[in-house]
Amino acid sequence: MSTISIALQSQSLNLPEQHREPLSTQCKLQWRQGQLLVQPCHNFQQSHLSSLSSKQRLVECLKKSPVRLVRLDPMMGEADLKHWAEACEQAKKPAFLLQGTMSQKLPKRPNSWAGSVMRVLDWIVALVLLIGLSPVMLALMALMYPYSSKTIFAFSWRIGLRGKLFKALKFHTSPNHPNSRPTSIERWMRKYRLDEIPQLLNVLRGEMSLLGVRPLTLSQVVQPDPKAQQQMDVLLWGRASSEFVAEA
């Protein structure tokens, strides 16, 4: 196992100045059994790696790296978690939430019969609902189109089973500008949770469950309340499936 500390600057987000979020000054990296563990690091001797100073270079390094998956410490903060999650997505390296100390591992659980049945039921119900609600989705898209200046759909990072990070799909119902107010259609869609209909695609991909715990947002993981902490514990100890990378 090897350890190194690197510096991450806010410029690595490649965002306009007004949208940048401050990243932590240092991250400690550890390679172990095909996994890359990323944790915040304070008072650690820093070794600057210019190849990791931007997201694109980080993506290139991850692509060339032999690691199978990346585990991220929630103590890194929301900006760092998003930065690494996006880089892992582009590099096609699955990213998981790291819980506990470095020596602790998430439990291995074989696929159970009940878990497999639940997964099949999730897939069937989601497919039926998606087909049945497709006219509703098309109608909502038609209603949203005149008010959408950028895109009809939006993505947000969520925490799934065994702590896996994934992008949840939903209709874009947030104001396009910080000082603007949501439109009546946007308020109506959020009130009845119609903006979450596209998440049926996430269920089909095995990232979410219609019967399980609701995935947490990055902000809930970084600063969890008691309810969010309980949900996170269930997600991290959730049933395994072939779509989730098992630890070596």
N, C-alpha and C positions, 0 to 999 in steps of 0.2 A: 504494500500500500504506500502511495506517495502523496505528499501534501504540498500545496503551493498557494500563496496568497496573491491575488491580483487586484488591480484598481479598476473600478468601473466609473466612468464619468457620465454626466447627464447628456453629453453630446451623442452618446452611443444610441440613444433612442431615435435619432434622426427625425425629430419632431420640431415644429416651429417653436421659437423661444417661449411663447406664452403658454404652450401646451406641455412643456417638459416637466417631468416630475423628478425630484432629486433622488439619485440612486445612492446606495451605500458606498462608502469610500473603499472598502475592501471586501472581498469574498474569499473564503478558504475553500479550495478544491481538494477533494480526495478521490483517488481512483481505487476501487476495491471490487474484485470479482466481476469485472465487466460493468460496474456501475460508477457513475460520476456523482459524488455527493457535494452539493454546493451549500455553504453555510456563511452567514455573516461573520466577520472576523474583526475583532478589536485588539489592539496592542499585539499584533502579529507582524513579524518581520516581512515586509512587503517585497515581492519580486515583480516588477512591472513587465507585463507582456503586451507589447504594442499590437500583436496579432489579435488580441481580444478587446481592443479599445473601441470597436464598433460592432453593431449587431451583425453586419454582413460578414465581417472577419470571424466573429464568434460562430456563425453558421458554418463557415468553411472549416473551422477547426473541429466542430462537432461532426461534420460529415467525414472528415479524415480520421477521426478518433475511433478506436476499436470498442468504445463503451457501447453497451446495449441499451441502456436507459439512464436517465438523469433524475436524481432525487433532490428536491429543493426544500430548504428549510423555510417555514412560514415566517420566521423571525427576520428574514431578509427585507420584508416590507412588500407592499403591493406593487410598487413600481418595478422592483427587481424581479419579483415573481413573474410579472407580465413580460418583462424583457427576456428572461430566460425561456419562458414558455413559448414565446413567439419564435425565438431562435431554434428551440428544439423542434417545433413544428416544421419549420423550413428545412431543417436538417434531417427530418424523419426519424428523430430519436424520441421515444415516449418519455414524458415528464411526469413524475409522481411527487406527491407531497411527502416530505421527510418528517417523521414524528419521533419523539424521544431522543435519546442519545445516539451517537454514532454506532455504538456497539449493539443497540437494540434493532431487531428486525421485525417487520410486519409478519404476522403468522401466515404460514402456508396452509391452505385448506383445499383439499381436492374437490373437484366438481361433485356436488351432491345431486341426487336424483331430484329432490325438491327444487334446488336451484336451477337445474336444467329445465324442468317443467315451467318454472316461473319465467325463465328467459324466453321459452317458446311462446308462452301466453302473452308476454310483453310484445313480442314481434307480431303475433297474429292480430292482437287488439290494436296496436299502433297502425298496422297496415290497413285494417278495416276502417279505422277512424280517419286515416289520411285520405283514403279513397272517398269516404263519405263526406268529409269536410272540404274536399277539393273545390267544390263550387263556392263555398263560403270564403276560402282563401283567395280565389280569383276575384270575388266581389270586394273583399277587403283591399286587395292590391289595386283594384280599379278606383276605390274611394281614396286611397292613400296617394295615388300617383300625382294628382294636382298639387298636393301639399309637400311632396318629397323633393327636395332640391338635390339630394345626393343619392340615396339608395333606399329601397323599401325594406331591406332586411338588415339586421344588425347581429353582431356576434359578441359574446361575452365569455370570459374564461370562468369555468366552474370546476369544482372538485367532485369527481365521480368515485365509483367503487375502488377500494384499495388506494385511495388518494390520487387517482390518475387525473391529470389536468386535461380538459377538453374544451372546445368552443361550443357553447350552446347557441342555437339559432333561434331568432325571434323576429317579429316585425319591428321595424324601427319606429318607436313611438316617443322618443325623446326629442325635445326641441333642438333645432339645428344650431341655435345660438344660445349662449349662457343666459342672456337677459330676455329671451323670447319665451312665451308661454305655450304650453301644449295646446294643440287644436282640439276641438270638440270630439273629433273622431278618435284622436289619440287618447283622450281621457276615457272615452267610452270603451275603447279596446282594452285599456289597462284595467278598468273597473271590472270587466267580465273576463279578464285574462285571455282575451282572444289573441293578444299579441304573442302568446306562448304556443299557439297551434303548430308553428313550424318545428317546435322541439320534438314532435313525433318522429321527425327524421333522425334526431339524436337517439331516440328509443330504438329505432330500427337498426342503428349502428351499434347498439349495445352499450352506449355511453350513459344512458339514463334508464330509469325503470318507472313504469306507471304505478307499480305497487310498492316500491321501496322508498327510501329516504330521499327527500328533495336535495339536489346538489347544492353545495354552498358556493357563494361568490368569494373572490379573493379577499375582499374587504372583511367578510365574515371570518375568514381563516386567520387573517392577520390580527384582528381584534375581536375574537369570538366572545359572545355572551354565553351564559350557561346553556341556553337552548342550542345555540350553534355548536358549542363544544360537544354536546351530547350527540348531535347529528354527525359531527366529524368523527367521533369515536365509532359510530355505527358504520360509516362509510369506509373507514380505514380497516375495520375488522370484517368487512363485508365478504360475501361469497366470492370465490375466484371464478373466472371463466377463461376460456381459451383466448379471448380477445385482450386480456390483461396480461402483461409480461410478468412471469413469475420470477422471484429472486433465485439467484444461483445458490 
